[in-house]
């Protein structure tokens, strides 16, 4: 099979029709039909059957799809690399991020990238940390953004910036002078909103409380920082959150550094077995600058 054969076969498998496959490949429908017929002639087997006006893949096609799928991803990666080589600036970037990084860091990062690369094609997906790792391993994303180092043997984690865990409370809880000072962990109120300890922030909070010998009863437990922020905003108590969540602009929430300070980082993930998707260190510096810019906004009166 030639590369063009693989492209048309994958397109038909993914889109379910010749017309949709032709549109995806930016070719005419007759050209797509001829290409698919050429694939079947070269293999000597029928890959699709027409059932009720639709193309249905045969068992042979299903087996072939599994074998060609990774090759097709590799071809797409080569095409992106070729586009970047033709252009003196970054042309396209696929980012997989955890929800907190996608909601709070991505808008700041996008601004930094757009100023340097106005024509950048940016695709962002949101998932859990394990999903970010899987996206990198499956080559559906070039870089990942998380709040913890997944410590995976195939993943390189670069620390972009770090800050301390923060305490957030409804607006008006503290004076401007109080917001400028850390909040001792012993001063945490009883009405604290807790995290599921399986989350990165939840495990950090639990570790911090244990180190300080502080026992906390959580009347409300949530799984995400976004949920914790919404609960605090609604007046249901305080919460200990990551600095990225605390830095998000919200006039109805205040934030203070928790004391003793427990650092939590922002990480840029890439595949360790492959060359960096960036042409040089300048793009990584943009990520670092965006991270520092976000964390610089974290203390609000």
ROKOL-610338 format. One record per residue: residue in three letters; x, y, z of N, C-alpha, C in turn. Coordinates in steps of 0.05 Angstrom, whole numbers, plus 32768, in hexadecimal, padded with zeros to 4 digits. Each point is the difference from the previous one (the first is absolute). Example, Ala and Ser with C-alpha at 12.3 -4.5 7.8 and 13.67 -1.06 7.14 Angstrom:
residues 2
ala81087F8E809C7FEE80188000801280188000/ser7FF980157FF28010801880017FF18016800E/
***
This chain:
residues 301
unk80117FE880007FEF80188000801180198000/unk7FF980137FF0800E801A80007FF480128016/unk800E801580067FF7801280167FE4800C7FF9/unk7FFC80067FE67FE6800B7FF87FEA7FEC8004/unk80077FE67FFC7FEC7FEB80057FF87FFF801D/unk8014800380127FFB7FFF801C7FEE80188008/unk800680177FF47FF0801880077FE37FFC7FF9/unk7FFA7FF77FE77FE47FFD7FF87FF27FEA8010/unk800E7FEA80067FF57FEA800F7FF8800A801C/unk8013800E800E7FFB800A801A7FE980158000/unk800080107FEC7FEB80157FFE7FE47FF37FFE/unk7FFE7FEC7FEF7FE67FF27FFC7FF87FF2801A/unk80137FF3800D7FFA7FF3801A7FF780138015/unk800C801780017FFA801480157FE6800F7FFA/unk7FFB80067FE67FE980117FFA7FE87FF17FF6/unk80047FE77FF87FE97FEF7FF97FF580037FE4/unk800B80117FEF7FF680037FE58016800B7FEE/unk7FFD7FFB7FE68013800A7FEC8000801F8000/unk7FE7800B80007FFE801D7FFE800D800E8017/unk7FFC7FF68019800B800C8017801F7FFD8000/unk80097FE97FF7801D7FFB7FFF800D80127FEC/unk7FF380047FE9800A80127FEB8002801D800B/unk7FEC8008800F8001801B800B801680038014/unk80047FEC8011801680018014801B80017FF3/unk80037FF37FE8801A80007FF3800380167FEB/unk7FEB80107FFD7FFF80177FED80047FF67FE3/unk7FF37FEA7FF980007FF67FE57FE37FFC7FF7/unk7FFD7FFB7FE57FE57FFC7FF67FF67FE48007/unk7FE57FFC80007FF57FE6800680087FEB7FEC/unk800080067FE680097FEC7FEC801D7FF78005/unk801180148008801C7FF9800580027FEE8018/unk7FF08005801580007FF080187FF77FE37FF9/unk7FEB7FFE7FEF7FF67FE67FF880167FF07FF2/unk800D800D7FED80167FF27FF180167FF78013/unk80078011801380157FF980137FF97FE78010/unk7FE78000800A7FF77FE980107FFF7FE77FEF/unk7FF780027FE780007FE97FEE801C7FF67FFC/unk801380137FFD801C7FF87FFD800B7FF18018/unk7FF88009801880087FF280197FF67FE37FFF/unk7FE67FFC7FF97FF57FE58001800C7FEF7FEA/unk8006800B7FE9800E7FF07FEB801B7FF88008/unk800F8012800D801C7FF9800880007FEB8016/unk7FEB7FFF80117FFF7FED80157FF27FE67FF7/unk7FEF80027FEC7FF27FE87FF67FE97FF88012/unk7FF6801380117FE97FFA80117FEE80188000/unk7FE67FFB80067FED801580038001800B801D/unk8003801A80038002800B801B7FE6800B800A/unk7FED80077FEE7FE7800B80087FE97FF47FF0/unk7FE97FFE800D7FE77FF77FF37FEB80168003/unk7FF080047FEB7FEB801480017FE77FF3800D/unk7FF7800B80167FE87FF6800E7FEE80188005/unk7FE980017FF27FED80168004800C801B7FF9/unk801180017FEC800B80197FF7801980088010/unk80087FF0801380188007801180167FEB7FFB/unk80198009800480177FEE7FFE80047FF3801B/unk80017FE6800080057FF08018801A7FF17FFD/unk801280048013801A7FF37FFF7FFE7FE28004/unk80107FF27FF080017FE3800380137FF98017/unk80017FE6800780137FF78015801C80067FF8/unk80077FFC7FE6801B80067FF78006801E8004/unk7FED80117FFB8004801D800380058007801D/unk7FF27FF3801280038005801D801C7FF88009/unk800A7FEA7FF6801B7FF78007801580137FF4/unk7FFB80097FE8801380127FF38000801B800D/unk7FE98009800A7FFE801A800D801280018019/unk80007FEA801080107FFF8018801E80037FF9/unk80097FF37FEB801C80007FF88008801B7FF4/unk7FEE800D7FF2800780197FF27FFB80198011/unk7FF17FFD80167FF98018800F8018800E800C/unk80137FF1800C8018800D800B8011800D7FEA/unk80017FF27FE98010800B7FEA7FF3801A7FF6/unk7FE5800180007FF380187FF8800680178013/unk80007FFA801A800780158014801C800A7FFB/unk80127FED7FF9801C80087FFB800280127FE7/unk7FEF7FFA7FEC800080107FE87FF6801D8006/unk7FEB800280107FF6801A800880158010800F/unk800F7FF280118015800D80108015800B7FED/unk80087FF07FEC801480087FEC7FF680197FF1/unk7FE680007FF97FF580177FF2800180198010/unk7FFA7FFE801B800280178011801C800A8002/unk80137FED8003801C800780018009800E7FE7/unk7FF87FF57FE98007800C7FE67FF5801D7FFE/unk7FE88004800A7FF4801B8000801180138011/unk80097FF68017801080118011801C80067FF4/unk800B7FEC7FF1801980057FF37FFF80147FEA/unk7FE980007FF27FFC80137FEA7FFD801C8009/unk7FF68002801A7FFA801B800A801380078016/unk800A801980018013800780147FF48002801C/unk7FE57FFE80027FF48001801A7FEE7FE78005/unk7FF87FFC80197FF07FEA80077FE580017FF0/unk7FF97FEA7FF27FE880007FEF7FE87FF4800E/unk80047FEA800F7FE97FF3800C80097FF3801A/unk7FEE7FFE801380077FF4801A7FE77FF3800C/unk80027FE780077FEB7FF1800D80077FFD801E/unk7FEF800A801280057FFF801C7FEA7FF1800F/unk80097FED80117FED7FF280128006800B801C/unk7FEB8009800E8004800C801A7FEB7FF68014/unk80088000801A7FEC7FFA80147FEC80178001/unk7FE97FFA800C7FEB801480008008801B800C/unk800F7FFF801680088019800D801380107FEE/unk80137FF27FF38012800E7FEE7FF2800A7FE7/unk7FED7FF17FF67FF180087FE97FEF80198005/unk7FF3800080177FED80168007800F801A8008/unk80167FFD800F800C8017800C801B80087FF4/unk800F7FED7FF6801A80077FF57FFF80037FE1/unk7FF07FF07FF3800080017FE27FF9801C7FF5/unk7FED800F800B7FFB801A7FF5801880138002/unk800F7FFF801680188010800380157FF77FEC/unk80047FE57FFF80147FF57FED7FF980077FE3/unk7FE77FFF7FF97FF780067FE58008801D7FF8/unk7FFD801280138008801C7FFB801D80037FFA/unk80117FF28010801D80017FFB80087FF47FE5/unk7FF37FE97FF980067FF37FE77FF780107FE8/unk7FE8800C80027FF5800F7FEA801180187FF9/unk800A800D8015801180187FFB80197FF97FF0/unk800B7FE8800680187FF87FF27FFA7FF27FE5/unk7FEA7FF180007FF87FF07FE87FE380067FF9/unk7FFA80167FF27FE580087FFB7FF07FEC7FF0/unk800D7FF07FEF7FF17FED7FEF80007FE3800B/unk80097FFE801980027FE5800D7FE47FF28000/unk7FFF7FE77FF77FE87FF0800280037FF0801A/unk7FEF8007801380017FF5801B7FE87FEE8006/unk80067FE880097FEA7FEE800780047FF7801D/unk7FEC8004801080027FFB801D7FEA7FEC8009/unk80087FEB800E7FED7FED800B80047FFF801F/unk7FEA7FFA800E80017FFF801D7FFA7FE4800A/unk80107FF680127FFC7FE5800A800E7FFE801C/unk80017FE8800B800E7FFB8019801E7FFB7FFA/unk801080008015801D7FFC7FFC80067FE77FF0/unk7FF37FEA800780057FE77FF17FF880037FE3/unk7FEB800F7FFB7FF780057FE4801580117FF1/unk800D8013800E801580107FF380177FEE7FF8/unk80087FEE801280167FED7FFA7FF87FEE7FE8/unk7FE77FF680007FF77FEF7FEA8000800F7FE6/unk7FF8801980007FFF80107FE8801C80037FF4/unk801480048011801C80027FF780097FE57FF4/unk7FFA7FEA800F80097FE67FF77FF37FF87FE5/unk7FE780087FFC7FF27FFA7FE8800580147FE9/unk801080158007800780147FEC7FE880117FF7/unk7FEB800280117FEA80117FF98005801C800B/unk8015800380118008801A800A801F80027FFF/unk800A80177FFB801D80047FFF800C8007801B/unk7FF0800F801080098008801B7FE97FFC8013/unk80067FFE801A7FEC7FFE8015800580158016/unk7FEB8007800E8002801380167FF27FF58018/unk800F7FFD80167FF57FF48018800A800F8019/unk7FF57FF980178008800C801980127FEC8010/unk80077FEA7FF480127FED800D80107FF17FEB/unk80177FF7800980117FEF7FEF7FF67FE48001/unk7FF67FF57FE97FF47FE5800180157FEA8005/unk801A80077FFF80167FEC80047FFC7FE87FEE/unk7FFB80057FE77FFD7FEA7FEC801B7FFC7FF1/unk80097FE87FFC801A7FFC7FF48002800B7FE3/unk7FEA80037FF28001800A7FE57FFA801E7FFE/unk7FFC800D80167FF8801C800080158012800E/unk800780157FF380128014800C7FEF8017800B/unk8004800780197FF18015800E801280188006/unk7FFA80177FF58010801880057FEF80138012/unk800C800880167FF3801280138000801C7FF4/unk7FE8800B7FFB7FFD801A7FF5800280168016/unk7FF37FFB80167FFF801280167FF47FF28018/unk8005800A80187FF47FF480177FF880168014/unk7FEC7FFA80117FF8801280157FF47FEF8016/unk7FF6800C80147FF67FF280177FE27FFB7FFE/unk7FF67FEC800F7FE37FFC80027FF38019800C/unk7FE880057FF77FF2801980097FE67FF9800E/unk7FF6801280117FE67FFE800C7FEE80157FF3/unk7FE97FF77FF77FED80137FF47FE780028011/unk7FF4801880017FE9800580107FEE80147FF2/unk7FE7800280087FEE80137FF3800A801D8003/unk7FFC80117FEC8008801B80017FF6800E8019/unk80118011800C7FF9800E801980077FF28019/unk800B7FE87FFE80087FF180188018800D800E/unk801480097FF08018800B800B8004801D7FF6/unk800F800F80108008801B7FF880177FFE7FEC/unk800780167FF3801780007FEE801A7FF9800F/unk8002800A801880197FFA801080017FE28006/unk7FEA7FF480067FFF7FE3800780077FF07FE7/unk7FF680087FE980057FF17FE7801E80007FFA/unk800E80158008801D80017FFA80117FEE8011/unk7FF37FF48015800E7FEF80137FF77FE37FFC/unk80137FED80057FF77FE37FFE7FEC7FFA8016/unk7FEF7FEC7FFA7FED7FF68014800B7FE7800D/unk80058001801A800B7FE7800E7FEC7FEA7FFD/unk800A7FE87FFD7FEF7FE97FFC7FEE7FFB8018/unk800A800880187FF07FFD80187FE780128000/unk800180157FF07FEA80137FFF7FEB7FF97FEB/unk80037FE97FF37FEC7FF77FED7FE57FFB800E/unk7FEA800A7FF57FE67FFD800D7FF67FE37FFE/unk7FEB7FFB80107FF47FE57FFF7FF27FFB7FE6/unk7FF480157FF47FF07FFC7FE880127FFF7FE7/unk80147FEE800080127FFE7FE97FF57FEC7FEC/unk800280087FE77FF87FEE7FEA80187FEF7FF9/unk7FFC7FE5800080177FEE7FFC80007FF57FE4/unk80177FF47FF980047FF37FE680027FE28003/unk7FF77FF37FEB80067FE37FFE801E7FFD7FFF/unk800B7FEE8011801D7FFE8002800D7FF37FE8/unk7FEF7FF67FED800B7FF47FE8800980167FEC/unk7FF780198005800780167FEE801C800B8009/unk800F800C7FED801A800B80077FFF80148017/unk7FED80127FFF7FFE801480157FF67FF3801A/unk7FEE7FED7FFE7FF67FF2801880167FF2800E/unk80127FF37FF280177FF2800C80138013800D/unk800480187FF380128014800C7FF4800C8019/unk7FE6800580007FF3800B801880027FEC8017/unk7FFA7FE77FFA80007FEB8015801D7FFE800C/unk801480017FEE801B7FFF8009800780188012/unk7FF880177FF88005801880107FF37FFF801B/unk7FE77FF780017FF37FFE801A800D7FEB8012/unk80097FEA7FF4800D7FEB8010801A8009800B/unk8010800F7FEF801A800980097FFE80138018/unk7FEA801080007FFD801480157FF07FF48018/unk7FF97FE77FFE7FF07FF580167FE5800B8003/unk7FF5800B7FEA7FE6800E80017FEB7FED7FF5/unk7FEC7FFA80117FEA7FEF7FF77FE980117FF8/unk7FF67FFB7FE87FEA80107FF57FE87FEF7FF8/unk7FE9800780097FE87FF27FF87FF3800F7FE8/unk7FFC7FF27FEA7FF4800C7FE87FE37FF87FFF/unk7FEF801580027FE37FFA7FFD7FF87FFD7FE3/unk8010800D7FEE7FFB7FFE7FE480197FF87FF2/unk7FFF7FEB7FEF80187FF77FF27FFA80017FE2/unk8012800C7FF17FFD80037FE380187FF37FF2/unk7FFD7FFD7FE580157FF37FF1801280137FF1/unk7FF680187FFA801080137FF08002801B800D/unk8015800E7FF98004801B800A7FEA80137FF6/unk7FF67FFB7FE87FEB80117FF57FE77FFE8012/unk7FFA7FE780097FE97FFC80118004800D801B/unk80197FFE800B8006800D801A7FFD801E7FFE/unk8009800C7FEA7FFE801C7FFC7FE380097FFF/unk7FEF7FF07FF27FE480077FFE7FF27FFE801B/unk80087FEC80107FF47FFE801B800780178012/unk801A80097FFE8009801780107FF180197FF7/unk7FFE80037FE67FF380187FF47FE38001800A/unk7FF37FE980047FE5800080097FFD8003801E/unk80178003800E7FFF8006801D7FFF7FE78011/unk80097FE97FF67FFE7FE7800F80197FFA8010/unk80138012800280187FFB8010801A80087FF2/unk80167FF8800C801B80057FF480097FE67FF2/unk801580037FF0800C7FE87FF4801E80057FFC/unk80107FEB8002801C80017FFA80037FF67FE3/unk800C80127FEF80017FF97FE3801C80057FF5/unk80057FF87FE8801980057FF28002801D7FF9/unk8018800A7FFB8004801D7FF97FF480077FE6/unk7FFD7FED7FED7FF580067FE67FE280078003/unk7FF27FF080107FE3800680057FFD801A800F/unk8011800580147FFF8019800F800680187FF0/unk800F7FFD7FEA800880177FF07FEB80087FEC/unk7FEC7FEF7FFC7FEB80077FEC7FF080198009/unk7FFC80137FEF7FF2801980077FE47FFA8009/unk7FF9800880197FE57FFB800B7FFC80148016/unk7FF080147FFC7FFB801580137FF17FF68019/unk7FF57FE87FFE7FF07FF6801780107FED8012/unk801A7FFE7FFA80117FEF8011801A800E8007/unk80097FFC8019801A8009800980137FE98003/unk801A8005800080147FEB8003801780088012/unk800A7FED801080178005801180127FE77FFE/unk801A8005800280137FEA80017FFD7FF0801A/unk80007FE67FFE7FFE7FEF8018801C7FFD800D/unk80018001801A80197FFE800F7FFE7FE88013/unk80147FEE8000801980007FF17FFB7FFB7FE2/unk8011800C7FF07FFD7FFE7FE380067FE47FF6/unk7FEF7FF67FEE80057FE77FF3800080047FE2/unk80177FFF7FF2800180077FE47FF07FEC7FEE/unk7FF5800B7FEC7FF37FF07FEB8007800C7FE5/unk80087FEF7FED800A800A7FE77FEE7FFE7FE8/unk8007800F7FEB7FF37FFE7FE680147FF37FED/unk7FF87FEB7FF380127FF07FF07FF97FFF7FE3/unk801580017FEF7FFD7FFC7FE3800A7FE47FFA/unk7FEF7FEF7FF580067FE47FFA80057FFC7FE2/unk80147FF07FFA80057FF87FE4800A7FE28001/unk80007FF47FE8800A7FE57FFE801F80018002/unk800B7FF08012801D80008003800F7FF27FE9/unk7FF27FEF7FF2800C7FF07FEB8001800F7FE5/unk7FF480187FFE7FFE800E7FE7800B801C8002/unk8008800C7FEA800A801B80007FEA8013800A/unk80098016800C7FED801480097FEF800B7FE8/unk7FE6800580047FF0800B7FEB8007801D7FFA/unk8011800C80108007801C7FFD801B80027FF1/unk800280147FEF801880047FF1801880088011/unk7FFA800C80178016800980117FF58007801C/unk8011800C80117FF78005801B7FEE80188003/unk7FFD80107FEB7FF0801880027FE27FFA8007/unk7FF57FEA7FF57FE47FFA80057FFD7FF7801D/unk80137FF0800A7FFE7FF7801C800180188012/unk801080147FF98002801880117FE5800F8000/unk7FF17FFE7FEA7FE5800C80007FEE7FF28014/unk80027FE580017FF07FF1801480088009801C/unk801A8002800580098008801B7FF7801C8007/unk800280137FED7FF7801B80047FE280018006/unk7FF17FF17FF27FE37FFF80047FFA7FF5801C/unk800E7FEC80087FFC7FF4801B800780148016/unk8016800E7FFD8008801380147FEC80188000/unk7FF680087FE97FED80167FFE7FE67FF8800F/unk7FF87FE77FFD7FE77FF8800E80047FFF801E/unk80157FF4800980057FFD801D8005801B800D/unk800980137FF18005801B800B7FE6800E8008/unk7FE97FF57FF77FE6800D80067FF27FF28017/unk800D7FEE800E7FF17FEE80117FF6800C801B/unk800D8015800A7FF7800B801A7FEE80187FFA/unk7FE77FFE80097FED80167FFA7FF28009801A/unk7FFE801A80047FF1800980187FE27FFD7FFC/
***
